[in-house]
Amino acid sequence: MRYLDCNTFVGRPAGRMPYITQAVTPARLVAELDRVGIHEAAVYHVLAREHAPAAGNALLGRELAGLAEPERRRLHPVGVVLPPHTGELPEPETLVRELLAGGTRMARIFPSADMGGHRFSLAPWCSGELLTALERARMPLAVDFTLFRRGEPPWREVYDLAESHPDLPVILMDIQGRNNRTLYPLLKRFPNLYVQTAGFNVHHGLEDLCERFGAHRAVFGSGYPVQSLGGARLQLDRADLPEADRALIAGGTLAGLLARAGEGIATYAH
């Protein structure tokens, strides 16, 4: 069974996380993966969230290029993206094409208006072009509302996103186990929604989700370096699940989504 963590970053946050005392380099991330027994990780650069996606994405590419093989193949770059209206990133079709050409098969957004978010709406008038381009490429999209957020995720936005873009794989990050009363009807209605495991730690919550919707709807993630790699693995290892279900969560589902990103789109370079 191979573990593929969908939720890690490199870099050093600017002041909000004083317990991260040094920058997390790709080499340090690989060493931590080895220590815990995790094989691969999808990774974004914290600069892309805290400063500018274009700068952070570019820096991520340069830092990953500095890794020797085979370590470099173990880290899958994640592009942090925005709607195009401020000119910070290329137009969506061009952006997705460039991400795919550079080896990026997964995107991430931070739309929250709370501290740490990029403060934009997911409504069609704001994000529709971006989401449509990602959907056309079948590029998995990690949606992160809650890194600094308190309270409930914006469920109406999740509903509208999943309904308007049924072919876009959407991975909901940091959804808490006690959110299941609202989460479950969304999972029932929209097969393109997936849940990252970190934070979904209500008693037997993972087992209940898998029994109701299938293990392929949960994707292994840790939140490292903010959260523990070892804790995330322990949660999955101790879950009362069949081995085949555990393998899907650990990496099988996400590996399949990454492999299909850009599939069938001749204009997008691979």
C-alpha positions as CSV (number, residue, x, y, z in Angstrom):
1,M,0.0,0.0,0.0
2,R,1.4,3.4,-1.0
3,Y,0.6,6.6,0.8
4,L,0.2,9.8,-1.2
5,D,-0.4,12.8,1.0
6,C,-2.6,15.4,-0.8
7,N,-2.0,18.2,1.7
8,T,1.6,19.5,2.4
9,F,3.5,22.7,1.8
10,V,7.1,23.9,1.7
11,G,8.5,27.2,2.7
12,R,8.2,29.2,6.0
13,P,4.9,31.0,7.0
14,A,5.3,34.6,7.7
15,G,4.8,34.9,11.4
16,R,1.4,33.3,11.9
17,M,2.9,29.9,12.8
18,P,5.8,30.6,15.2
19,Y,6.3,26.9,16.0
20,I,7.6,26.5,12.4
21,T,11.0,27.8,13.2
22,Q,12.7,27.1,9.9
23,A,11.7,26.8,6.3
24,V,10.4,23.4,5.2
25,T,12.5,22.6,2.2
26,P,11.6,19.9,-0.3
27,A,14.5,17.8,1.1
28,R,13.2,18.2,4.6
29,L,9.8,17.2,3.5
30,V,11.1,14.1,1.8
31,A,13.1,13.2,5.0
32,E,9.9,13.6,7.1
33,L,8.0,11.4,4.6
34,D,10.7,8.8,5.0
35,R,10.6,9.0,8.8
36,V,6.8,8.3,8.9
37,G,6.7,5.9,6.0
38,I,4.8,8.0,3.5
39,H,5.8,7.5,-0.1
40,E,4.7,10.6,-2.0
41,A,3.1,14.0,-1.4
42,A,1.3,16.7,-3.3
43,V,2.9,20.0,-2.3
44,Y,2.3,23.7,-2.8
45,H,4.6,26.6,-1.7
46,V,3.4,28.7,1.3
47,L,4.5,31.8,-0.6
48,A,1.8,31.2,-3.1
49,R,-0.8,31.5,-0.3
50,E,0.8,34.3,1.8
51,H,2.2,36.5,-0.9
52,A,1.4,35.8,-4.6
53,P,0.4,32.6,-6.4
54,A,2.6,33.4,-9.4
55,A,5.7,33.9,-7.3
56,G,5.0,30.9,-5.1
57,N,4.3,28.6,-7.9
58,A,7.5,29.6,-9.7
59,L,9.6,29.2,-6.6
60,L,8.1,25.8,-6.0
61,G,9.2,24.7,-9.5
62,R,12.7,25.9,-8.9
63,E,13.0,24.3,-5.5
64,L,11.6,20.9,-6.7
65,A,14.0,21.0,-9.7
66,G,16.9,21.2,-7.2
67,L,16.0,17.7,-5.8
68,A,17.8,14.7,-7.1
69,E,16.0,11.8,-8.6
70,P,14.2,9.7,-7.4
71,E,13.2,12.1,-4.6
72,R,11.9,14.7,-7.1
73,R,9.4,12.2,-8.5
74,R,7.9,11.7,-5.0
75,L,6.7,15.3,-4.7
76,H,3.9,16.3,-7.0
77,P,3.6,20.1,-7.5
78,V,0.3,21.8,-6.7
79,G,-0.4,25.2,-8.4
80,V,-2.2,27.8,-6.3
81,V,-4.7,29.6,-8.6
82,L,-6.9,32.7,-8.8
83,P,-9.6,34.1,-11.0
84,P,-7.9,36.1,-13.8
85,H,-9.5,39.6,-13.3
86,T,-6.6,41.3,-11.5
87,G,-4.0,40.0,-14.0
88,E,-1.9,38.2,-11.3
89,L,-2.1,35.0,-13.3
90,P,-2.7,34.2,-17.0
91,E,-6.1,33.7,-18.4
92,P,-7.6,30.4,-17.2
93,E,-7.1,28.3,-20.4
94,T,-3.5,29.5,-20.7
95,L,-2.9,29.0,-16.9
96,V,-4.1,25.4,-17.0
97,R,-2.1,24.7,-20.1
98,E,1.1,26.1,-18.5
99,L,0.5,24.1,-15.3
100,L,0.1,20.9,-17.2
101,A,3.2,21.6,-19.4
102,G,5.2,22.1,-16.3
103,G,4.2,18.8,-14.7
104,T,1.5,20.2,-12.4
105,R,-1.6,17.9,-12.2
106,M,-3.4,19.5,-9.2
107,A,-4.5,23.0,-8.2
108,R,-5.5,24.6,-5.0
109,I,-7.5,27.7,-4.1
110,F,-7.9,29.7,-0.9
111,P,-11.1,31.7,-1.6
112,S,-11.9,32.7,2.0
113,A,-12.3,36.3,3.1
114,D,-10.8,35.4,6.5
115,M,-7.2,35.9,7.4
116,G,-5.0,33.8,5.2
117,G,-7.5,33.6,2.3
118,H,-7.3,35.2,-1.1
119,R,-10.7,36.9,-0.8
120,F,-12.6,36.0,-3.9
121,S,-16.0,34.6,-4.7
122,L,-16.5,31.2,-6.2
123,A,-19.6,32.4,-8.0
124,P,-19.7,32.1,-11.8
125,W,-19.4,35.8,-12.3
126,C,-16.0,35.8,-10.5
127,S,-14.6,32.3,-10.8
128,G,-16.6,30.6,-13.5
129,E,-13.8,30.9,-16.2
130,L,-11.2,29.5,-13.9
131,L,-13.3,26.6,-12.7
132,T,-14.4,25.7,-16.2
133,A,-10.8,25.6,-17.4
134,L,-9.9,23.3,-14.5
135,E,-12.9,21.2,-15.1
136,R,-12.1,20.8,-18.8
137,A,-8.7,19.5,-17.8
138,R,-10.2,17.3,-15.1
139,M,-7.5,18.7,-12.8
140,P,-8.2,17.9,-9.1
141,L,-8.9,21.1,-7.2
142,A,-8.2,21.3,-3.4
143,V,-10.6,23.9,-1.9
144,D,-9.2,25.3,1.3
145,F,-11.6,27.5,3.2
146,T,-10.6,26.9,6.7
147,L,-6.9,27.2,7.5
148,F,-7.5,30.3,9.6
149,R,-11.3,30.1,9.6
150,R,-13.6,29.4,12.5
151,G,-17.0,28.0,12.2
152,E,-18.8,26.3,9.4
153,P,-17.5,26.1,5.8
154,P,-19.5,28.1,3.3
155,W,-21.7,25.2,2.3
156,R,-23.7,27.1,-0.3
157,E,-20.5,27.8,-2.2
158,V,-19.6,24.2,-2.0
159,Y,-23.0,23.2,-3.4
160,D,-22.9,25.7,-6.2
161,L,-19.3,24.7,-7.1
162,A,-20.1,21.0,-7.3
163,E,-23.4,21.5,-9.1
164,S,-22.0,23.9,-11.8
165,H,-18.8,21.8,-12.5
166,P,-19.8,18.2,-12.2
167,D,-16.6,17.0,-14.0
168,L,-14.2,18.9,-11.7
169,P,-12.8,16.7,-8.9
170,V,-13.1,18.8,-5.8
171,I,-11.2,17.9,-2.7
172,L,-12.5,19.6,0.4
173,M,-9.7,20.4,2.8
174,D,-9.9,20.5,6.6
175,I,-13.6,19.4,6.8
176,Q,-14.2,18.4,10.4
177,G,-15.9,15.2,11.4
178,R,-18.8,17.0,13.1
179,N,-19.6,18.7,9.8
180,N,-21.1,15.4,8.5
181,R,-24.7,16.5,9.0
182,T,-24.3,19.0,6.1
183,L,-21.4,17.2,4.4
184,Y,-23.3,13.9,3.8
185,P,-26.1,15.3,1.7
186,L,-23.5,17.0,-0.5
187,L,-21.5,13.7,-0.9
188,K,-24.8,11.9,-1.8
189,R,-25.7,14.5,-4.4
190,F,-22.3,15.2,-6.0
191,P,-20.0,12.3,-6.9
192,N,-17.2,14.8,-7.8
193,L,-16.7,15.8,-4.1
194,Y,-13.9,14.2,-2.1
195,V,-12.9,14.7,1.6
196,Q,-9.4,15.0,2.8
197,T,-8.9,12.9,5.9
198,A,-6.9,15.4,8.1
199,G,-9.3,16.9,10.6
200,F,-12.1,14.3,9.9
201,N,-11.4,12.7,13.2
202,V,-14.8,12.2,14.8
203,H,-15.1,8.7,16.4
204,H,-15.5,6.2,13.6
205,G,-16.2,9.1,11.2
206,L,-13.9,7.7,8.4
207,E,-15.5,4.3,8.7
208,D,-19.0,5.8,8.5
209,L,-18.2,7.9,5.5
210,C,-16.7,4.9,3.6
211,E,-19.7,2.7,4.4
212,R,-22.1,5.3,3.1
213,F,-20.3,6.7,0.1
214,G,-17.4,4.4,-0.7
215,A,-13.7,4.6,0.3
216,H,-12.9,6.4,-3.0
217,R,-14.5,9.6,-1.6
218,A,-11.8,10.0,1.1
219,V,-8.3,11.2,0.2
220,F,-5.4,10.9,2.6
221,G,-3.9,14.2,3.8
222,S,-1.9,15.4,6.7
223,G,-1.7,19.2,6.6
224,Y,2.0,19.0,7.2
225,P,3.9,21.0,8.5
226,V,1.0,22.6,10.4
227,Q,-0.3,19.2,11.4
228,S,1.3,15.9,12.0
229,L,2.3,13.4,9.3
230,G,2.4,10.6,11.8
231,G,-1.0,11.5,13.3
232,A,-2.6,11.4,9.8
233,R,-1.1,8.0,9.1
234,L,-2.1,6.6,12.5
235,Q,-5.7,7.7,11.9
236,L,-5.9,5.8,8.6
237,D,-3.8,2.8,9.9
238,R,-6.1,2.3,12.9
239,A,-9.4,2.8,11.0
240,D,-11.6,-0.3,11.0
241,L,-11.6,-0.7,7.2
242,P,-10.8,-3.4,4.7
243,E,-7.3,-3.3,3.3
244,A,-8.7,-2.5,-0.2
245,D,-10.5,0.6,1.2
246,R,-7.5,1.7,3.1
247,A,-5.4,1.5,-0.1
248,L,-7.8,3.7,-2.0
249,I,-7.7,6.3,0.7
250,A,-4.0,6.1,1.2
251,G,-3.2,7.0,-2.4
252,G,-5.1,5.0,-5.0
253,T,-7.9,7.5,-5.6
254,L,-5.6,10.6,-5.7
255,A,-3.1,8.8,-7.9
256,G,-5.9,8.1,-10.4
257,L,-7.1,11.7,-10.4
258,L,-3.6,13.0,-11.0
259,A,-3.1,10.5,-13.8
260,R,-6.2,11.7,-15.6
261,A,-5.5,15.4,-15.3
262,G,-5.3,16.8,-18.8
263,E,-6.5,13.6,-20.3
264,G,-8.0,14.0,-23.8
265,I,-7.2,17.7,-24.2
266,A,-5.0,17.9,-27.2
267,T,-4.2,21.6,-26.8
268,Y,-2.8,21.0,-23.3
269,A,0.9,19.9,-23.3
270,H,1.9,17.0,-21.1
